[in-house]
């Protein structure tokens, strides 16, 4: 009877601790706000939040691998995202047009040619599900390759430069493709967007729902891969390199190879996110890929959730996406009460939230936890056997 009471007491203490955890309360608040958005504005609003969450989760996970685990000051995250987007808008679209015997040369990106051409291609894809799926897979593969290549490219200065100098260099590299795409029309239409063949056109009636589900599943798969990476020997190499580069060298780790592989993996994931954004919007516009949206916001998501914590990153992305959505919905109704233009309310409140997190929760809502090499149960069993051998001897 006493054992039963103590067991119930222990469970009650654990439940109380869970209910008082900040991350758990934040998750409950997110679920409540999602329910409110669904009841007030319909399922499309919830789908919009989940879709944006999925894309930015992939971007922020890639940033967490490079910065949170490896310690690289990645202020050029937008570069690999842009590479994945441009490879879909500038190359994959031409490959589809060439395969179908359509215009695929320099004139492809001009708006007078591109819009009617893509309209014709989409009408063909509407009745061809197999080809649509193959096109979508091609988008993901090419985007991952492009992102990985640019990840390798920016790893060259990362070998020699450190901290502030590397951060400034990556920040400058981040705008490289942006300005090329914005000013050179044959790539992605310059100041005009270039439309891309829609691989979800064959389920047009349920396109929004299908895109959201597919993107959410891809984001969960990326989260799974990131967690497996953290718990792998390579993940431990990344943490060792982050915490003490000298120790990594002493233990025989090739720090150049480890840092390069980290940037390639992160770049490939970011490239996939860029391609998903282009498919979702149906067009590739260079002006979309700004440092604010694809570098600084992911940094804010990561810092809120917890640098080095993949589950924390997921929570941080969800909180910020819902917060930004709520602000965009209600900011104009607050205009009579604000001393500034409500357009800036999103940046003001989110920036203030970030400052508060840095001051009071510097490790984020879900701080990084040490990962054991073996399962906890196996370690406890080994310790138990060791104690028994000591007692018997």
C-alpha positions as CSV (number, residue, x, y, z in Angstrom):
1,X,0.0,0.0,0.0
2,X,2.8,2.4,0.9
3,X,4.6,1.5,-2.4
4,X,1.4,2.3,-4.3
5,X,1.1,5.6,-2.5
6,X,4.7,6.5,-3.2
7,X,4.3,5.6,-6.8
8,X,1.2,7.8,-7.1
9,X,3.1,10.6,-5.3
10,X,6.0,10.3,-7.7
11,X,3.7,10.4,-10.7
12,X,2.0,13.4,-9.3
13,X,5.3,15.2,-8.8
14,X,6.4,14.4,-12.4
15,X,3.0,15.7,-13.7
16,X,3.4,18.9,-11.7
17,X,6.9,19.4,-13.1
18,X,5.6,18.8,-16.6
19,X,2.8,21.3,-16.2
20,X,5.2,24.0,-14.9
21,X,7.7,23.6,-17.7
22,X,7.9,26.7,-20.0
23,X,8.2,24.7,-23.2
24,X,5.1,22.6,-22.3
25,X,3.1,25.7,-21.5
26,X,4.3,27.3,-24.8
27,X,3.2,24.2,-26.7
28,X,-0.2,24.2,-25.1
29,X,-0.6,27.9,-26.0
30,X,0.4,27.2,-29.6
31,X,-2.3,24.4,-29.8
32,X,-4.9,26.7,-28.3
33,X,-4.0,29.5,-30.8
34,X,-4.1,27.1,-33.7
35,X,-7.6,26.0,-32.6
36,X,-8.7,29.6,-32.3
37,X,-7.4,30.4,-35.8
38,X,-9.2,27.4,-37.2
39,X,-12.5,28.3,-35.5
40,X,-12.3,32.0,-36.4
41,X,-10.9,31.9,-40.0
42,X,-11.4,28.4,-41.2
43,X,-9.1,25.5,-42.0
44,X,-7.2,27.5,-44.7
45,X,-5.6,29.6,-42.0
46,X,-4.4,26.6,-40.1
47,X,-3.1,25.0,-43.3
48,X,-1.2,28.2,-44.0
49,X,0.4,28.2,-40.6
50,X,1.4,24.5,-40.9
51,X,2.8,25.0,-44.4
52,X,4.9,28.0,-43.4
53,X,6.0,26.0,-40.3
54,X,7.1,23.1,-42.4
55,X,9.3,25.1,-44.8
56,X,10.9,27.2,-42.1
57,X,11.4,24.2,-39.9
58,X,13.6,22.7,-42.6
59,X,15.6,26.0,-43.0
60,X,16.1,26.4,-39.2
61,X,17.1,22.7,-38.8
62,X,19.8,23.3,-41.5
63,X,20.9,26.4,-39.6
64,X,21.0,24.5,-36.3
65,X,23.2,21.8,-37.8
66,X,25.7,24.4,-39.0
67,X,25.6,26.8,-36.1
68,X,24.1,25.0,-33.2
69,X,26.1,21.8,-33.6
70,X,29.2,22.9,-35.6
71,X,29.6,26.4,-34.3
72,X,29.8,28.1,-37.7
73,X,28.4,31.7,-37.6
74,X,26.1,31.1,-40.5
75,X,24.7,34.5,-41.5
76,X,24.4,33.5,-45.1
77,X,21.6,30.9,-44.8
78,X,19.7,32.7,-47.6
79,X,22.4,31.7,-50.1
80,X,21.6,27.9,-50.2
81,X,17.9,28.6,-50.0
82,X,18.1,30.8,-53.0
83,X,20.2,28.2,-54.8
84,X,17.5,25.6,-54.4
85,X,14.8,28.0,-55.5
86,X,16.8,29.2,-58.6
87,X,17.7,25.7,-59.7
88,X,14.0,24.9,-59.8
89,X,12.9,28.2,-61.4
90,X,15.9,28.5,-63.8
91,X,16.9,24.9,-64.7
92,X,14.3,22.4,-63.7
93,X,11.5,24.4,-65.5
94,X,13.6,24.4,-68.6
95,X,14.2,20.7,-68.4
96,X,10.5,20.0,-68.2
97,X,9.9,22.4,-71.1
98,X,12.6,20.7,-73.2
99,X,11.2,17.2,-72.4
100,X,7.8,18.3,-73.6
101,X,9.3,19.9,-76.8
102,X,8.6,23.5,-75.7
103,X,10.8,26.7,-75.5
104,X,13.7,26.2,-73.1
105,X,16.3,28.8,-74.2
106,X,17.0,32.3,-73.1
107,X,13.5,33.5,-73.9
108,X,12.1,30.9,-71.4
109,X,12.3,33.4,-68.5
110,X,10.8,36.3,-70.3
111,X,7.3,37.0,-68.9
112,X,5.7,37.1,-72.4
113,X,7.0,33.6,-73.1
114,X,7.0,32.0,-69.6
115,X,3.4,32.6,-68.5
116,X,1.6,31.1,-71.5
117,X,4.2,28.3,-71.7
118,X,3.8,27.3,-68.0
119,X,0.0,27.5,-68.4
120,X,0.2,25.0,-71.3
121,X,2.5,22.7,-69.4
122,X,0.3,22.8,-66.3
123,X,-2.7,21.8,-68.4
124,X,-0.8,18.8,-69.5
125,X,0.2,17.9,-66.0
126,X,-3.4,18.1,-64.8
127,X,-4.0,14.7,-66.4
128,X,-0.6,13.1,-65.8
129,X,0.0,12.2,-62.1
130,X,3.0,10.0,-62.8
131,X,4.9,12.8,-64.6
132,X,3.9,15.3,-61.9
133,X,5.4,13.1,-59.2
134,X,8.6,12.6,-61.2
135,X,8.9,16.4,-61.7
136,X,8.5,17.0,-57.9
137,X,11.2,14.4,-57.1
138,X,13.5,16.1,-59.7
139,X,12.9,19.4,-58.0
140,X,13.9,18.1,-54.6
141,X,17.0,16.2,-55.9
142,X,18.3,19.2,-58.0
143,X,17.6,21.6,-55.2
144,X,19.5,19.4,-52.6
145,X,22.5,19.2,-55.0
146,X,22.5,22.9,-55.7
147,X,22.2,23.7,-51.9
148,X,25.0,21.2,-51.1
149,X,27.3,22.6,-53.8
150,X,26.9,26.2,-52.4
151,X,27.4,24.7,-48.9
152,X,30.7,23.3,-50.1
153,X,31.6,26.6,-51.8
154,X,31.1,28.6,-48.6
155,X,33.1,26.0,-46.6
156,X,36.3,27.2,-48.3
157,X,36.5,30.5,-46.4
158,X,35.1,28.7,-43.3
159,X,38.3,26.7,-43.2
160,X,40.5,29.7,-42.7
161,X,38.3,32.4,-41.2
162,X,36.9,32.4,-37.7
163,X,34.0,34.0,-35.8
164,X,33.4,37.6,-36.7
165,X,35.3,37.6,-40.0
166,X,33.6,34.4,-41.1
167,X,30.2,35.7,-40.1
168,X,30.7,38.9,-42.1
169,X,31.9,36.9,-45.1
170,X,28.9,34.6,-45.1
171,X,26.6,37.6,-44.7
172,X,28.1,39.1,-47.9
173,X,27.9,35.8,-49.7
174,X,24.2,35.5,-48.8
175,X,23.2,38.3,-51.2
176,X,25.3,36.9,-54.1
177,X,22.6,35.0,-55.9
178,X,19.9,37.5,-54.9
179,X,21.5,40.3,-56.9
180,X,22.3,38.0,-59.9
181,X,18.8,36.7,-60.1
182,X,17.3,40.2,-59.5
183,X,19.3,41.8,-62.4
184,X,19.8,39.0,-64.9
185,X,16.5,38.2,-66.6
186,X,17.5,34.8,-68.3
187,X,18.0,33.2,-64.9
188,X,14.6,33.7,-63.1
189,X,13.0,36.6,-64.8
190,X,14.9,39.4,-62.9
191,X,12.3,41.9,-61.6
192,X,9.5,39.7,-63.0
193,X,8.8,36.3,-61.5
194,X,9.4,33.1,-63.6
195,X,6.6,30.6,-63.2
196,X,7.4,26.9,-62.7
197,X,5.5,23.8,-63.7
198,X,3.2,22.8,-60.9
199,X,3.6,19.1,-59.8
200,X,0.4,19.3,-57.7
201,X,-1.8,20.4,-60.6
202,X,-3.2,16.9,-61.1
203,X,-5.1,17.3,-57.7
204,X,-6.0,20.9,-58.3
205,X,-9.2,20.7,-56.3
206,X,-7.3,19.7,-53.1
207,X,-3.9,21.3,-54.0
208,X,-3.6,23.4,-50.8
209,X,-4.4,20.4,-48.5
210,X,-2.1,18.1,-50.5
211,X,0.8,20.6,-50.5
212,X,0.5,21.1,-46.7
213,X,0.4,17.4,-45.9
214,X,3.4,16.6,-48.2
215,X,5.4,19.5,-46.9
216,X,4.6,18.6,-43.2
217,X,5.7,15.0,-43.8
218,X,9.0,16.2,-45.5
219,X,9.6,18.5,-42.5
220,X,9.1,15.6,-40.1
221,X,11.4,13.5,-42.1
222,X,14.1,16.2,-41.9
223,X,13.6,16.5,-38.2
224,X,14.1,12.7,-37.9
225,X,17.3,12.9,-40.0
226,X,18.6,15.8,-37.9
227,X,17.9,13.9,-34.6
228,X,19.6,10.8,-36.0
229,X,22.6,12.9,-37.0
230,X,22.9,14.4,-33.5
231,X,23.0,11.0,-32.0
232,X,25.5,9.6,-34.5
233,X,29.3,9.5,-34.2
234,X,29.4,12.3,-36.8
235,X,27.1,14.4,-34.6
236,X,29.4,14.0,-31.7
237,X,32.3,15.1,-33.9
238,X,30.4,18.2,-34.7
239,X,29.8,19.0,-31.0
240,X,33.4,18.3,-30.2
241,X,34.5,20.7,-33.0
242,X,32.1,23.3,-31.7
243,X,33.2,23.0,-28.1
244,X,36.9,22.7,-28.5
245,X,38.6,22.6,-31.9
246,X,41.9,21.6,-30.3
247,X,40.4,18.6,-28.6
248,X,39.0,17.5,-32.0
249,X,42.5,17.7,-33.5
250,X,44.0,15.9,-30.6
251,X,41.6,13.0,-31.1
252,X,42.5,12.8,-34.7
253,X,39.4,14.3,-36.3
254,X,39.8,16.0,-39.7
255,X,38.3,19.4,-38.8
256,X,38.3,20.6,-42.4
257,X,36.3,17.5,-43.5
258,X,33.9,17.7,-40.6
259,X,33.1,21.4,-41.1
260,X,32.8,20.9,-44.8
261,X,30.3,18.0,-44.5
262,X,28.3,20.0,-42.0
263,X,27.9,22.9,-44.4
264,X,27.1,20.5,-47.3
265,X,24.4,18.8,-45.3
266,X,22.9,22.0,-44.0
267,X,23.1,23.6,-47.5
268,X,21.3,20.6,-49.1
269,X,18.5,20.9,-46.5
270,X,18.2,24.6,-47.1
271,X,18.1,24.1,-50.9
272,X,15.2,21.7,-50.5
273,X,13.3,24.3,-48.4
274,X,13.9,26.8,-51.2
275,X,12.5,24.5,-53.8
276,X,9.4,23.8,-51.6
277,X,8.7,27.5,-51.4
278,X,8.9,27.9,-55.2
279,X,6.5,25.0,-55.8
280,X,4.1,26.3,-53.1
281,X,4.0,29.8,-54.7
282,X,4.1,28.5,-58.2
283,X,6.7,31.0,-59.2
284,X,10.3,32.0,-58.5
285,X,10.9,35.7,-57.8
286,X,14.4,36.8,-56.8
287,X,13.1,39.6,-54.6
288,X,11.5,37.1,-52.2
289,X,14.8,35.7,-51.0
290,X,16.0,38.4,-48.6
291,X,18.3,38.2,-45.6
292,X,15.5,39.1,-43.2
293,X,13.2,36.3,-44.2
294,X,15.7,33.5,-44.9
295,X,18.6,34.3,-42.5
296,X,17.6,36.5,-39.6
297,X,14.1,35.0,-39.0
298,X,15.6,31.4,-38.8
299,X,18.2,32.7,-36.4
300,X,15.3,34.1,-34.2
301,X,13.5,30.8,-34.4
302,X,16.6,28.9,-33.4
303,X,17.5,31.2,-30.5
304,X,13.9,31.1,-29.1
305,X,13.7,27.3,-29.3
306,X,17.2,26.4,-28.2
307,X,20.5,26.5,-30.1
308,X,21.6,22.9,-30.6
309,X,18.2,21.4,-29.8
310,X,16.2,20.1,-32.8
311,X,13.0,19.7,-30.8
312,X,13.6,23.2,-29.4
313,X,14.0,24.5,-33.0
314,X,10.7,23.0,-33.9
315,X,8.9,24.6,-31.0
316,X,10.6,28.0,-31.7
317,X,9.5,27.9,-35.4
318,X,5.9,27.0,-34.4
319,X,5.7,29.8,-31.8
320,X,7.1,32.5,-34.1
321,X,5.0,31.5,-37.1
322,X,1.8,31.6,-35.0
323,X,2.9,34.9,-33.4
324,X,3.6,36.5,-36.8
325,X,0.3,35.3,-38.2
326,X,-1.6,36.7,-35.3
327,X,0.2,40.1,-35.6
328,X,-0.5,40.2,-39.4
329,X,-4.2,39.5,-38.8
330,X,-4.8,42.1,-36.1
331,X,-2.1,44.8,-36.6
332,X,-4.3,47.2,-38.5
333,X,-7.0,47.1,-35.8
334,X,-4.4,48.4,-33.4
335,X,-3.5,51.4,-35.5
336,X,-5.4,54.0,-33.3
337,X,-3.5,52.8,-30.2
338,X,0.0,52.7,-31.7
339,X,2.5,55.6,-31.9
340,X,3.9,54.1,-35.1
341,X,2.8,52.5,-38.3
342,X,1.3,49.0,-37.6
343,X,3.4,47.6,-40.5
344,X,6.4,47.6,-38.2
345,X,4.5,45.9,-35.3
346,X,5.6,42.4,-36.4
347,X,9.3,43.3,-36.3
348,X,8.9,45.3,-33.1
349,X,7.2,42.7,-31.0
350,X,9.2,39.7,-32.4
351,X,12.4,41.6,-31.8
352,X,11.3,42.5,-28.3
353,X,10.5,38.8,-27.7
354,X,13.9,37.9,-28.9
355,X,15.6,40.3,-26.5
356,X,13.6,39.0,-23.6
357,X,14.6,35.4,-24.5
358,X,18.3,36.3,-24.7
359,X,18.0,38.1,-21.3
360,X,16.0,35.5,-19.3
361,X,16.2,32.3,-21.3
362,X,19.6,32.4,-23.0
363,X,19.6,28.7,-23.8
364,X,16.1,28.8,-25.3
365,X,12.9,27.2,-24.3
366,X,14.3,23.7,-24.8
367,X,18.0,23.8,-24.0
368,X,20.4,21.3,-25.6
369,X,20.7,18.2,-23.5
370,X,23.7,15.8,-23.5
371,X,23.1,12.7,-25.7
372,X,24.2,9.4,-24.4
373,X,26.0,7.0,-26.7
374,X,24.0,4.1,-25.5
375,X,20.3,3.9,-24.4
376,X,19.7,4.8,-20.8
377,X,18.4,1.4,-19.9
378,X,21.5,-0.3,-21.3
379,X,23.8,2.0,-19.3
380,X,21.8,1.3,-16.1
381,X,22.0,-2.5,-16.8
382,X,25.8,-2.3,-17.3
383,X,26.2,-0.3,-14.1
384,X,24.1,-2.8,-12.2
385,X,26.2,-5.7,-13.4
386,X,29.4,-3.8,-12.5
387,X,28.2,-3.2,-9.0
388,X,27.3,-6.8,-8.6
389,X,30.8,-7.9,-9.7
390,X,32.3,-5.4,-7.2
391,X,30.2,-6.8,-4.4
392,X,30.9,-10.4,-5.3
393,X,34.7,-9.8,-5.4
